[in-house]
């Protein structure tokens, strides 16, 4: 089956999530951390008792999810850490960090879209969503929440590419800004790459998912914060590019860039 072709103009800003969500600002009284016992009980039941087993079944049966080198995460049991991956799934990307980190609790830094759908913002937060701050005052609250989650030995998932390109098999360039969090907290990171496998049966369905983890990378305390976060970014990016370039990464959707002269070129990876 030939891959569907998607045309783009800007690998840094084009988004193909297709959710048509009207972004809203966070409520003035938004809380990053809840201490109400009723909230905590509801959060536990939703995250552990309801969502985790359901999502695991969807991942295994619907997407054939397979982990490679998950043992690298076991080295970080007993500490908080950050997990950085490529953003190629609308639904599964919300759950991969939680499934991989289990039994550790996981949170995911998200854009405002996830908290802009009426009636589900509390559910998103209970399932681990943590919105990026939208002003200076809330940035301090977000950083305090990240520090608390680190002390609680939890995992923070981040998709530094920011925009979703469904089924994309390359790695898009991304900045090092989000790597300032582990540097400031002196926490390790793990990079992961979502790649795809062609189905052996039901071949007309979407591909199966493989997620491969790097060994842990640690901030260098001898470097300035700016240099340390750049090094972490380069280590994560290098691993992601190397894994994504493997021949077993099945192309289900081909992305082609529209050049200024109107021509198009295939883009399997923008790694350099």
N, C-alpha and C positions, 0 to 999 in steps of 0.2 A: 504494500500500500504506500503510495507516494505521500510524503509529508505535506501538510497544509502550509502554504507560504504566507508569512506575515511581514508587512512592510513597515519600517520605522525610519525616523529621521534623526533621533537623538537618543543614544544609548544611556545617557545620564538622566534624562527626564521623561521619556516616553513611558507610559504605563498602560498595560493591557489587561488589568484586572477585570474591567467591564462590569463593575458593580453599580455604577451610576449613583453613588452615595453623595448626597449633599453634605459637605463637611460643615460641622458646627463647632463652636468654641466649647471648651469644657465648662461645666457649671461652676459658678463662683464658689460653691461650697464643696467642690470635689475633694475627696480624700484619697490619698495614695495608700494609706494604711488604716485599716479598720480594727478596732479593738472591742466593739460590741460583741458580747458572747453569742447572741442570736445570729449575727452576721457570720461569725467564725464557724458556728455549727452548720449553717446553711452552705458555707463555702466548702467545708470538709465533705459534706454529703454529696454536693454537686461535683466536686473535683475528683474525689477518691472513689465514691461508691457508684456514681452514675456515669460520669463522663469517661473516666479512664478505661473501664472495660469495654464500653461501647466504641470508643475511638480506636482501641486496639483491634477489635474485630473488623472495623471498617478498613483500617490500615492493612491488616493482613489479608483479608478476603477481597476487598475492593481494589487495593493497590499493590498487593504482593510485597509489602514493605519488608526490606531486608537491611540489616545493619552490618557494616564492616568496621572492624577495629573498635567496637564498642568497649572493649576491655580498657581502652585508654581513659575512659570516663571513670572506671573503677579506681584509678590512681588518684582521683580527686574527691573520692568519698570522704566526708568529714570536713570539707571546706566549701566555701562558695566559689563559683567560677562563672565565666562568661563563655557563651557558645555563639560562634559567628558562622552563618551559612548563606548560600545563594538563594535568591527569592524566585522560585519557579512554580509555586503552587498557591492557590488561594486558600483552600481548606487545609491541606495537610501541613503546610508550613506553620499553621497555628498550633499543631499538635506534636510535631516531630521532636522539639526539645523536651517536652514533657514525657513522651514515650521513651526517649533515649536516656534521660536522666533518672527515670524511675529506679529506686523509690524516693529519690530526692524530689522535692517540690520544685517546679519550674515556673518562671515568669517570662513574658515576652514583651520587649519594648515595641510599641506599635505606633503608627501614625494616628491622627485624629479620626480617620474614617471608621475605625472599629468601635469608636465611642459615639458615633453620630447617628446610629440607627435607633429610633425611638423604642424604648421599652426593654432593650437588651444590654444597656451599658453596664448594669450591675452584674449581669450574667457573665459578660466578657471579662470583667475584673475578677470575679470569683474563679473563673477558669484560668486565670494567670495573666490576663492582659494588663499592661502598664503603659499608659499613654505618654508620649513625649511631651514635655512641658510646652506650653504656649505663651508663657510670659516669665519674667525674671523671678517673681515671687514663687511661682509654682516650680521653677527649676530647682530652687533650694529644697522644696518639699520632695521633688523627685529624687534628688541626690541623697537626701536623708532616708528615703524609702529604699534606694539601692544599697546603701550602707547597712540598713537593718536586715535586708534579705541576705546580704553577705554574711552577717553575724549569725543568721539562722541557717547558714550552710545550704543556701538554695542556689539554683542555676538561673542565669539570666540569658535568654535567647535574643539575639539581634540579627537582623537582615540588613547589612550595611548597603546593599544595592538599592534599598528603599522601595523601588517599584517592582511590581510583579510582571514577569514575562513568562506566561505559562509554557511549560515543557521545554524551555530554552536549555540548550546543552553547552553553552559557553559561560564564561564568567565576565560580567561587566565591571568596568572600573568603579571604585568607590573610595571615598575620602577616609581619612584616619580619625575624624572627630569622635566617633563612638568608641574608639579605643582608649580615649582618655579616662573612661570609667574604671577599667581594670588597673590602669596605671595609677590613678589616684588612690585606689583601694589596695594596691599591691596584690592583685589576684591573678591567677592563671587564666588562660583562655584555651579553648579548643575550637579549631575550624572544622566545619563539616561541609560536604558537597552532596547535593542531591543529583543523582544521575538516573538514567532510564534503561530498562531492559525490555526487549521485544517479547511479547507473550508467546508461549509455545502452543497454547490453546486459546480460543476466543481471540484470535489475532486481530480482529477488527475493533476491539476495545482499546482504550488508552493503555499506555505501557505500564509496566511495573516499576516500582521505585526502589532504588538502592541509595542508602545514606552512608557515606564513608567519613570516619572521624580521623583527625590528625592526632599526633601525640600532643600533650600539653605544651604551650608556650608560656614563658614567664616574663613579666616586665623586668627590664634591667635597671636596678636602682642606681647604677653608676651614671646613667644618662639623665638628661633633663627630661621633664615630662613630655615636651614636644617631640624630642628624638625617640623616647621610649615608645610612645604611641605609634610613631611612624614605623619603627622596627616591628612592632606587633602586627601592624596592618600589613606590612610587606611579607611577613612570615605566613599570615593567614591567606593572603592573596596568592602567594606562590604555591602553597599547598593546593588551594582550590583550583588554580589553573592547571596544575600538573594532573590532578585526578580527573578533572572534566575532559581533558584532552585524550584520555584513554579510548582505545578503539571500541570498547564495549558500551560506550555511551550512545544509546539508540536515538536517532533523530526522528521525532514524531511530528515536530513543527519546526519549519525552517524560517529563520528571520533574515530578511534582506534589507539592507540600508538603501534608502533613496538618496542618491547623490544630488548635488546642486544642479547638475546638468540634466536631471531627470532620469538618469540610468539607475540601475539597482545592482547590488553586489551581495552575494551570500555572506552571512556573518555567523560562523560557527563559534568564534571566540574572539574577544577583543584583548586577550592577554598579550602582554609584550614583555 
